[in-house]
Amino acid sequence: RRNLLVLVNMARTYAVRRQDRDLYRSLLVEVLEAGDINPEQRLTNMIAKRRAERYLRQIDERFPR
């Protein structure tokens, strides 16, 4: 994938709206595990990875048990 922010935004909007904790987590983990896949999107993807880390730390706030 070219722009990892798409996955982060999907996690934050679609997965949260559906209250799908597994989808939320898997999308954010996919972002974190992606390598340097597109040098032209390097800055955007670095931002996406930082956001994914932050949002994973907040998973219990977004999906109370």
A tleap script that builds the chain and sets N, CA, C and O, in Angstrom:
source leaprc.protein.ff14SB
mol = sequence {
  NARG ARG ASN LEU LEU VAL LEU VAL ASN MET
  ALA ARG THR TYR ALA VAL ARG ARG GLN ASP
  ARG ASP LEU TYR ARG SER LEU LEU VAL GLU
  VAL LEU GLU ALA GLY ASP ILE ASN PRO GLU
  GLN ARG LEU THR ASN MET ILE ALA LYS ARG
  ARG ALA GLU ARG TYR LEU ARG GLN ILE ASP
  GLU ARG PHE PRO CARG
}
set mol.1.N position { 0.844 -1.184 0.000 }
set mol.1.CA position { 0.000 0.000 0.000 }
set mol.1.C position { 0.880 1.233 0.000 }
set mol.1.O position { 1.985 1.229 0.542 }
set mol.2.N position { 0.394 2.240 -0.588 }
set mol.2.CA position { 1.210 3.440 -0.734 }
set mol.2.C position { 1.121 4.352 0.480 }
set mol.2.O position { 2.150 4.736 1.036 }
set mol.3.N position { -0.067 4.701 0.893 }
set mol.3.CA position { -0.246 5.677 1.955 }
set mol.3.C position { -0.865 4.995 3.171 }
set mol.3.O position { -2.035 4.614 3.154 }
set mol.4.N position { -0.078 4.848 4.208 }
set mol.4.CA position { -0.533 4.134 5.401 }
set mol.4.C position { -1.564 4.920 6.203 }
set mol.4.O position { -2.269 4.346 7.032 }
set mol.5.N position { -1.660 6.221 5.967 }
set mol.5.CA position { -2.673 7.004 6.677 }
set mol.5.C position { -4.084 6.537 6.341 }
set mol.5.O position { -5.002 6.706 7.142 }
set mol.6.N position { -4.258 5.956 5.171 }
set mol.6.CA position { -5.575 5.426 4.794 }
set mol.6.C position { -6.001 4.350 5.796 }
set mol.6.O position { -7.153 4.321 6.229 }
set mol.7.N position { -5.071 3.472 6.160 }
set mol.7.CA position { -5.388 2.409 7.120 }
set mol.7.C position { -5.651 2.978 8.510 }
set mol.7.O position { -6.557 2.527 9.210 }
set mol.8.N position { -4.861 3.962 8.905 }
set mol.8.CA position { -5.061 4.597 10.212 }
set mol.8.C position { -6.438 5.244 10.266 }
set mol.8.O position { -7.164 5.093 11.248 }
set mol.9.N position { -6.792 5.960 9.214 }
set mol.9.CA position { -8.102 6.616 9.182 }
set mol.9.C position { -9.241 5.610 9.149 }
set mol.9.O position { -10.293 5.843 9.744 }
set mol.10.N position { -9.043 4.508 8.469 }
set mol.10.CA position { -10.070 3.462 8.450 }
set mol.10.C position { -10.267 2.888 9.854 }
set mol.10.O position { -11.396 2.629 10.272 }
set mol.11.N position { -9.180 2.693 10.566 }
set mol.11.CA position { -9.279 2.201 11.941 }
set mol.11.C position { -10.030 3.203 12.810 }
set mol.11.O position { -10.919 2.828 13.573 }
set mol.12.N position { -9.671 4.470 12.693 }
set mol.12.CA position { -10.262 5.505 13.542 }
set mol.12.C position { -11.725 5.772 13.229 }
set mol.12.O position { -12.483 6.162 14.117 }
set mol.13.N position { -12.129 5.572 11.999 }
set mol.13.CA position { -13.510 5.889 11.640 }
set mol.13.C position { -14.363 4.627 11.533 }
set mol.13.O position { -15.270 4.414 12.337 }
set mol.14.N position { -14.075 3.814 10.562 }
set mol.14.CA position { -14.914 2.648 10.278 }
set mol.14.C position { -14.911 1.634 11.421 }
set mol.14.O position { -15.973 1.218 11.883 }
set mol.15.N position { -13.735 1.241 11.872 }
set mol.15.CA position { -13.663 0.210 12.919 }
set mol.15.C position { -14.262 0.709 14.229 }
set mol.15.O position { -14.932 -0.046 14.934 }
set mol.16.N position { -14.025 1.973 14.557 }
set mol.16.CA position { -14.593 2.523 15.796 }
set mol.16.C position { -16.108 2.617 15.676 }
set mol.16.O position { -16.827 2.257 16.609 }
set mol.17.N position { -16.588 3.087 14.559 }
set mol.17.CA position { -18.038 3.208 14.361 }
set mol.17.C position { -18.722 1.850 14.471 }
set mol.17.O position { -19.819 1.745 15.020 }
set mol.18.N position { -18.074 0.811 13.947 }
set mol.18.CA position { -18.634 -0.547 14.024 }
set mol.18.C position { -18.350 -1.216 15.364 }
set mol.18.O position { -18.866 -2.296 15.649 }
set mol.19.N position { -17.528 -0.568 16.180 }
set mol.19.CA position { -17.069 -1.132 17.452 }
set mol.19.C position { -16.417 -2.496 17.225 }
set mol.19.O position { -16.681 -3.457 17.947 }
set mol.20.N position { -15.565 -2.556 16.211 }
set mol.20.CA position { -14.847 -3.770 15.833 }
set mol.20.C position { -13.397 -3.652 16.305 }
set mol.20.O position { -12.522 -3.192 15.571 }
set mol.21.N position { -13.170 -4.071 17.524 }
set mol.21.CA position { -11.852 -3.962 18.155 }
set mol.21.C position { -10.786 -4.738 17.382 }
set mol.21.O position { -9.664 -4.258 17.222 }
set mol.22.N position { -11.128 -5.924 16.906 }
set mol.22.CA position { -10.153 -6.744 16.180 }
set mol.22.C position { -9.718 -6.072 14.877 }
set mol.22.O position { -8.532 -6.066 14.547 }
set mol.23.N position { -10.658 -5.515 14.150 }
set mol.23.CA position { -10.324 -4.810 12.915 }
set mol.23.C position { -9.456 -3.592 13.220 }
set mol.23.O position { -8.463 -3.348 12.534 }
set mol.24.N position { -9.822 -2.840 14.232 }
set mol.24.CA position { -9.061 -1.661 14.650 }
set mol.24.C position { -7.609 -2.043 14.924 }
set mol.24.O position { -6.681 -1.416 14.413 }
set mol.25.N position { -7.433 -3.062 15.725 }
set mol.25.CA position { -6.086 -3.501 16.089 }
set mol.25.C position { -5.321 -4.013 14.869 }
set mol.25.O position { -4.152 -3.674 14.685 }
set mol.26.N position { -5.966 -4.821 14.045 }
set mol.26.CA position { -5.256 -5.403 12.901 }
set mol.26.C position { -4.838 -4.334 11.888 }
set mol.26.O position { -3.757 -4.431 11.306 }
set mol.27.N position { -5.659 -3.340 11.675 }
set mol.27.CA position { -5.284 -2.260 10.756 }
set mol.27.C position { -4.079 -1.485 11.280 }
set mol.27.O position { -3.162 -1.166 10.523 }
set mol.28.N position { -4.085 -1.186 12.571 }
set mol.28.CA position { -2.979 -0.420 13.142 }
set mol.28.C position { -1.697 -1.236 13.199 }
set mol.28.O position { -0.610 -0.698 12.989 }
set mol.29.N position { -1.813 -2.516 13.478 }
set mol.29.CA position { -0.629 -3.386 13.473 }
set mol.29.C position { -0.070 -3.497 12.054 }
set mol.29.O position { 1.146 -3.513 11.865 }
set mol.30.N position { -0.943 -3.572 11.071 }
set mol.30.CA position { -0.485 -3.624 9.677 }
set mol.30.C position { 0.341 -2.381 9.335 }
set mol.30.O position { 1.358 -2.476 8.648 }
set mol.31.N position { -0.095 -1.234 9.811 }
set mol.31.CA position { 0.652 0.006 9.588 }
set mol.31.C position { 2.027 -0.084 10.236 }
set mol.31.O position { 3.035 0.260 9.619 }
set mol.32.N position { 2.064 -0.546 11.476 }
set mol.32.CA position { 3.336 -0.610 12.199 }
set mol.32.C position { 4.302 -1.616 11.591 }
set mol.32.O position { 5.517 -1.427 11.662 }
set mol.33.N position { 3.787 -2.669 11.002 }
set mol.33.CA position { 4.647 -3.713 10.432 }
set mol.33.C position { 5.071 -3.423 8.992 }
set mol.33.O position { 5.928 -4.116 8.444 }
set mol.34.N position { 4.480 -2.414 8.390 }
set mol.34.CA position { 4.838 -2.079 7.009 }
set mol.34.C position { 6.249 -1.501 6.983 }
set mol.34.O position { 6.623 -0.691 7.831 }
set mol.35.N position { 7.005 -1.925 6.015 }
set mol.35.CA position { 8.356 -1.389 5.853 }
set mol.35.C position { 8.309 -0.023 5.183 }
set mol.35.O position { 7.257 0.612 5.114 }
set mol.36.N position { 9.437 0.411 4.701 }
set mol.36.CA position { 9.517 1.665 3.957 }
set mol.36.C position { 9.088 1.368 2.527 }
set mol.36.O position { 9.915 1.208 1.630 }
set mol.37.N position { 7.776 1.298 2.338 }
set mol.37.CA position { 7.224 0.760 1.101 }
set mol.37.C position { 7.192 1.731 -0.061 }
set mol.37.O position { 7.173 1.315 -1.219 }
set mol.38.N position { 7.187 3.009 0.233 }
set mol.38.CA position { 7.112 3.989 -0.843 }
set mol.38.C position { 7.907 5.224 -0.439 }
set mol.38.O position { 7.418 6.040 0.343 }
set mol.39.N position { 9.110 5.375 -0.951 }
set mol.39.CA position { 9.946 6.511 -0.569 }
set mol.39.C position { 9.268 7.866 -0.775 }
set mol.39.O position { 9.556 8.813 -0.044 }
set mol.40.N position { 8.386 7.969 -1.745 }
set mol.40.CA position { 7.699 9.238 -1.991 }
set mol.40.C position { 6.695 9.568 -0.890 }
set mol.40.O position { 6.313 10.726 -0.727 }
set mol.41.N position { 6.271 8.573 -0.146 }
set mol.41.CA position { 5.304 8.761 0.940 }
set mol.41.C position { 5.962 8.599 2.312 }
set mol.41.O position { 5.269 8.383 3.306 }
set mol.42.N position { 7.269 8.699 2.373 }
set mol.42.CA position { 7.998 8.409 3.611 }
set mol.42.C position { 7.507 9.251 4.793 }
set mol.42.O position { 7.226 8.697 5.856 }
set mol.43.N position { 7.398 10.553 4.638 }
set mol.43.CA position { 6.972 11.417 5.739 }
set mol.43.C position { 5.547 11.083 6.177 }
set mol.43.O position { 5.269 10.952 7.369 }
set mol.44.N position { 4.663 10.948 5.216 }
set mol.44.CA position { 3.269 10.615 5.526 }
set mol.44.C position { 3.181 9.280 6.252 }
set mol.44.O position { 2.412 9.136 7.203 }
set mol.45.N position { 3.959 8.314 5.810 }
set mol.45.CA position { 3.917 6.996 6.440 }
set mol.45.C position { 4.554 7.005 7.827 }
set mol.45.O position { 4.133 6.248 8.701 }
set mol.46.N position { 5.560 7.850 8.041 }
set mol.46.CA position { 6.130 7.984 9.390 }
set mol.46.C position { 5.089 8.563 10.342 }
set mol.46.O position { 4.970 8.120 11.484 }
set mol.47.N position { 4.348 9.537 9.876 }
set mol.47.CA position { 3.272 10.123 10.683 }
set mol.47.C position { 2.219 9.065 10.976 }
set mol.47.O position { 1.729 8.970 12.101 }
set mol.48.N position { 1.872 8.277 9.979 }
set mol.48.CA position { 0.877 7.215 10.161 }
set mol.48.C position { 1.334 6.224 11.220 }
set mol.48.O position { 0.531 5.787 12.044 }
set mol.49.N position { 2.605 5.864 11.210 }
set mol.49.CA position { 3.120 4.904 12.192 }
set mol.49.C position { 3.078 5.483 13.601 }
set mol.49.O position { 2.743 4.775 14.550 }
set mol.50.N position { 3.410 6.750 13.743 }
set mol.50.CA position { 3.333 7.382 15.071 }
set mol.50.C position { 1.897 7.414 15.578 }
set mol.50.O position { 1.635 7.145 16.750 }
set mol.51.N position { 0.982 7.743 14.693 }
set mol.51.CA position { -0.431 7.757 15.090 }
set mol.51.C position { -0.908 6.352 15.440 }
set mol.51.O position { -1.641 6.170 16.412 }
set mol.52.N position { -0.502 5.371 14.665 }
set mol.52.CA position { -0.906 3.988 14.941 }
set mol.52.C position { -0.429 3.555 16.321 }
set mol.52.O position { -1.172 2.905 17.056 }
set mol.53.N position { 0.796 3.907 16.679 }
set mol.53.CA position { 1.303 3.576 18.021 }
set mol.53.C position { 0.433 4.220 19.092 }
set mol.53.O position { 0.048 3.567 20.062 }
set mol.54.N position { 0.125 5.501 18.914 }
set mol.54.CA position { -0.683 6.228 19.893 }
set mol.54.C position { -2.084 5.634 19.994 }
set mol.54.O position { -2.604 5.444 21.094 }
set mol.55.N position { -2.689 5.344 18.859 }
set mol.55.CA position { -4.054 4.823 18.867 }
set mol.55.C position { -4.121 3.415 19.449 }
set mol.55.O position { -5.117 3.055 20.077 }
set mol.56.N position { -3.087 2.621 19.252 }
set mol.56.CA position { -3.060 1.292 19.882 }
set mol.56.C position { -2.995 1.413 21.399 }
set mol.56.O position { -3.607 0.622 22.117 }
set mol.57.N position { -2.254 2.401 21.883 }
set mol.57.CA position { -2.201 2.612 23.340 }
set mol.57.C position { -3.568 3.021 23.892 }
set mol.57.O position { -3.854 2.795 25.068 }
set mol.58.N position { -4.400 3.614 23.059 }
set mol.58.CA position { -5.717 4.097 23.485 }
set mol.58.C position { -6.841 3.100 23.207 }
set mol.58.O position { -8.016 3.446 23.329 }
set mol.59.N position { -6.499 1.890 22.842 }
set mol.59.CA position { -7.515 0.933 22.395 }
set mol.59.C position { -8.582 0.677 23.461 }
set mol.59.O position { -9.759 0.537 23.130 }
set mol.60.N position { -8.194 0.615 24.719 }
set mol.60.CA position { -9.179 0.346 25.773 }
set mol.60.C position { -10.118 1.526 25.992 }
set mol.60.O position { -11.244 1.342 26.454 }
set mol.61.N position { -9.672 2.729 25.668 }
set mol.61.CA position { -10.545 3.898 25.776 }
set mol.61.C position { -11.587 3.897 24.658 }
set mol.61.O position { -12.725 4.319 24.862 }
set mol.62.N position { -11.195 3.427 23.491 }
set mol.62.CA position { -12.106 3.430 22.346 }
set mol.62.C position { -13.046 2.227 22.344 }
set mol.62.O position { -14.142 2.271 21.785 }
set mol.63.N position { -12.588 1.155 22.982 }
set mol.63.CA position { -13.374 -0.082 23.020 }
set mol.63.C position { -13.443 -0.594 24.453 }
set mol.63.O position { -12.746 -1.545 24.806 }
set mol.64.N position { -14.275 0.029 25.276 }
set mol.64.CA position { -14.384 -0.447 26.665 }
set mol.64.C position { -14.924 -1.871 26.705 }
set mol.64.O position { -15.760 -2.267 25.893 }
set mol.65.N position { -14.434 -2.606 27.649 }
set mol.65.CA position { -14.869 -4.013 27.756 }
set mol.65.C position { -16.061 -4.149 28.658 }
set mol.65.O position { -16.558 -5.257 28.862 }
savepdb mol mol.pdb
quit
